[in-house]
Amino acid sequence: MTIQDYIKKHSLTLWREYPDFKPEHSTGVAGSVTSMIASVFIAGDTAEFSHTDKFQIFCNAEKTRFVSINTSASLFRIIHADLILISSPWEPTSRNYVLHSPAVPL
């Protein structure tokens, strides 16, 4: 399964893009950091991503399942945000993978 298959399987839609150059609703001013994005969506695991990296963030209607794709580095992260926040490590977008339930031994 690719990350695009995962997005389609879970009916995720594009929620945010970062940096967001659209005008801010409150000020009307455009800029690279106009939308508030939690660091879990854009922060690297071991090293910081470049400030010029671009991200696409997909989510379901309930906003409990997210996929953040660093389009500049071709990496993705899956985030589940229900009662607790669980995020995967950053993985290459070209990789096929299978998700395993935490309750199922590998």
N, C-alpha and C positions, 0 to 999 in steps of 0.2 A: 504494500500500500504506500503510495506517495503522500506527501502532505496535501497536495491538491485533491487526492481521493478522500482523505480524511475531512477536508473542508466541505467537500460535496456530500459525503456520507452523513455528516452531522448538520447539514443545512446552515453552515456559517456564512455570514455576509460581511462585506467590508464595513467596519465600524469606524476606524480612524486611520489616518496616515500621519506619519511623523517624519520629518518636521512638517507642520501644517502651515502653509503659506496663505490660507484663506483668512479673510478679515475676522478678527475676534468679535463675538457678538456684543460684548459689553463695551469695548472701546472703538470698534470699527477699524482698528489698526492691524495690518498684516505683519507677520513676523515668523521666525523659525520656531519659536516656542510659544505659540499662541494658545494651543490646547494643552490642558493638563493631562499628562500621560504618566501613569504610575511607573516607577523605575523597573518593576518586574517585567514590563513589556519591552524595554529598550536597553537594559543594563547587561553587560557581558558577565559571564561566570567568573573567569579568571583575569581577564584584562578588559579594560574599557574599550567599547567600540569607538570608532572615530566620530567626532561631532557632526561629520557630514554624512554619516550613514542614514539611509532611508528605510523606514519601516512601514509595513501594512499590518493592521491589526483586524482580525476577523473575529466575530462572536455570534453566538446564538441569540434568539429573541429574549431569553431570560437573563442574558449576560452572566452565565455561569461557566461557559466553556469558551476559551479564547485560543487563537493561534496568532502569534506574533512572528512575522517574517521580516528578517533583516534582508531586504532586497539587494543591498550593496555587498554584503558578505555571503549571500546565498545560504543563510542559516535560519532555522525556525525554532520556536519554543511553543509548547502546548501548556496552557494554564487552565486549571480548574479552580473556580472560585465559588464555593458554596458556603459552608460554615467555616472552612479553613481554606487557605490558599496553597495549592500544590502546583509546582511548575517543573517542567522537564528541563534537562540541560539543553543547551543550544546544539542542534543537529544539522548536518548538511541537507539542503532542500532536495538534492538529487538522490538521496538515499531512499530505498524502499525499507519499510519497517513494519513491525506488527506490534500493536499495543497489548500489553499483558496487564491483567487486573492485579492490583497489589496482593489480593488474596490467593492468587494462583501461583504456585511455585514455577520458576523458570526452568 
